[in-house]
């Protein structure tokens, strides 16, 4: 049995989970999320405030999908109740961020400022001049958007300049030593 797949998913008050022909729809106070799933091999049962997933057989791909769909359902429930966020830090001399309307302007060492825009499901906040917070209800979209912002100026290993996640550890290199 899958260690992740066999865990039940708690559905809090105010959240509704609906199943319809291989599509999961989760509605909550922050919004609505939908996800396709393999209804032929994975069965989702909702009893009270708990959803459980069972699989049809023990084939390798079905076992993988069992844990996958349980994790996706759990992330959807957390997303519509609490939401997800990623904090990015701008590290470098003169690196800063400023927000105006739905646009965040990044000055990260290029000859020109770089503009990033909010979308309908991704919100951007500038907590300070060197911190940008990407938030939303869909975990995959938040993570992908944060990775796209990080790719604007990846952290370099000698001084640590660039854009990195707040909890990311940057492997630092020593650099050249002066020798005779």
GIZIGI-V483697 format. One record per residue. RES is the residue in one letter. NEAR is the number of other ideal C-beta (glycine too) atoms within 12 Angstrom. D_CENTER is the distance of its C-alpha to the mean C-alpha in whole Angstrom. Layout:
res->[RES & RES]
near->[NEAR & NEAR]
d_center->[D_CENTER & D_CENTER]
//
This chain:
res->[X & X & X & X & X & X & X & X & X & X & X & X & X & X & X & X & X & X & X & X & X & X & X & X & X & X & X & X & X & X & X & X & X & X & X & X & X & X & X & X & X & X & X & X & X & X & X & X & X & X & X & X & X & X & X & X & X & X & X & X & X & X & X & X & X & X & X & X & X & X & X & X & X & X & X & X & X & X & X & X & X & X & X & X & X & X & X & X & X & X & X & X & X & X & X & X & X & X & X & X & X & X & X & X & X & X & X & X & X & X & X & X & X & X & X & X & X & X & X & X & X & X & X & X & X & X & X & X & X & X & X & X & X & X & X & X & X & X & X & X & X & X & X & X & X & X & X & X & X & X & X & X & X & X & X & X & X & X & X & X & X & X & X & X & X & X & X & X & X & X & X & X & X & X & X & X & X & X & X & X]
near->[16 & 22 & 11 & 22 & 31 & 16 & 19 & 22 & 32 & 20 & 30 & 21 & 12 & 16 & 32 & 23 & 37 & 21 & 24 & 14 & 13 & 18 & 20 & 35 & 26 & 36 & 22 & 24 & 18 & 24 & 23 & 22 & 35 & 24 & 33 & 18 & 31 & 27 & 20 & 15 & 25 & 35 & 24 & 36 & 17 & 24 & 13 & 14 & 17 & 20 & 34 & 27 & 38 & 23 & 30 & 17 & 16 & 16 & 15 & 13 & 17 & 25 & 26 & 20 & 32 & 34 & 24 & 25 & 36 & 34 & 25 & 32 & 42 & 34 & 30 & 40 & 39 & 27 & 34 & 34 & 26 & 22 & 28 & 31 & 30 & 34 & 28 & 43 & 33 & 37 & 30 & 26 & 14 & 16 & 32 & 25 & 37 & 24 & 24 & 15 & 11 & 16 & 18 & 35 & 26 & 35 & 24 & 37 & 24 & 16 & 7 & 11 & 20 & 26 & 22 & 32 & 21 & 24 & 19 & 12 & 25 & 32 & 29 & 36 & 22 & 27 & 20 & 18 & 21 & 27 & 29 & 41 & 30 & 39 & 29 & 32 & 32 & 32 & 31 & 22 & 27 & 31 & 23 & 20 & 32 & 33 & 20 & 23 & 37 & 30 & 19 & 30 & 28 & 23 & 29 & 20 & 16 & 15 & 17 & 24 & 23 & 30 & 40 & 34 & 27 & 23 & 12 & 20 & 11 & 22 & 12 & 14 & 13 & 9 & 11 & 7 & 7 & 5 & 4 & 3]
d_center->[27 & 23 & 22 & 19 & 20 & 23 & 21 & 22 & 19 & 20 & 20 & 21 & 24 & 23 & 20 & 22 & 21 & 23 & 24 & 26 & 27 & 24 & 21 & 19 & 19 & 17 & 18 & 18 & 19 & 16 & 16 & 16 & 14 & 16 & 15 & 18 & 20 & 23 & 25 & 28 & 27 & 25 & 26 & 24 & 26 & 26 & 28 & 28 & 25 & 24 & 22 & 23 & 23 & 26 & 27 & 30 & 31 & 30 & 29 & 27 & 24 & 25 & 24 & 21 & 20 & 21 & 18 & 15 & 16 & 17 & 13 & 12 & 14 & 13 & 10 & 11 & 14 & 12 & 10 & 13 & 15 & 13 & 9 & 6 & 7 & 7 & 11 & 13 & 16 & 19 & 22 & 25 & 28 & 28 & 24 & 23 & 21 & 23 & 21 & 24 & 23 & 20 & 20 & 19 & 22 & 21 & 24 & 23 & 27 & 27 & 30 & 28 & 26 & 22 & 21 & 17 & 17 & 15 & 15 & 15 & 12 & 10 & 12 & 13 & 15 & 18 & 18 & 21 & 23 & 20 & 17 & 15 & 12 & 9 & 8 & 8 & 9 & 7 & 3 & 4 & 6 & 4 & 3 & 7 & 8 & 8 & 9 & 12 & 13 & 13 & 15 & 18 & 19 & 18 & 20 & 23 & 25 & 28 & 27 & 24 & 23 & 20 & 17 & 15 & 12 & 14 & 14 & 15 & 18 & 20 & 23 & 26 & 29 & 33 & 34 & 38 & 40 & 44 & 46 & 50]
//
